[in-house]
Amino acid sequence: MSEDPRFQIRLHLKEEFAKVAREQGMGAEALKPLTDILSAHSVNAETQLTQFAKSVDHLTKEQINEVVKLSQKEALEVMNTTGDIGVLTAHIVHKDDDLNRGKREKYSKIMMLDKDGDDLFTHTPETDEMLAKLNAIVAKDDKDDKAVLKEVRIEPVRPFHMGMVRN
């Protein structure tokens, strides 16, 4: 029997809760339904943007300056040629243009989960229980103003995940 596939869990916060998380942090009372679930399962959450920034914080200022000179298309070409997602990630984090400002806003609304420093999960009874609880706080429709989450996504591991720096 083969090993269970590993995946990332991404939580898409509803706009008003993403704003609370940015302004007040994850300890905000409004986020308690979410943080209670995560705490019960000893799982941490931080924005995808924060994880992106951490994955490229080892780059020198000169390296970052070289990356931001690239166009989006060039950064994608470098990533596809070398397999180094760090170029595209650094481009998103550090290049100040309309496209990347929009991406930074998008990634600041997505929470990435990790347990014991590992952001890759497998289907275990504990993980499946946590996912069920998280799905219970997903908005059923646009009028559901008490739900914290817009969506819970399970993202399969892609080859480039294996090369990312993990803290």
Secondary structure, DSSP 8 states (H G I E B T S, - for coil): ------EEEEEEE-HHHHHHHHHH-TT-GGGHHHHHHHHHTT-EEEEHHHHHHHHTTTS-HHHHHHHHHS-HHHHHHHHHHH--HHHHHHHHHH--SHHHHHHHHHHTSEEEEEBTTB--B---HHHHHHHHHHHTTB-SSTT--S--EEEEEEEE--GGGGGS---
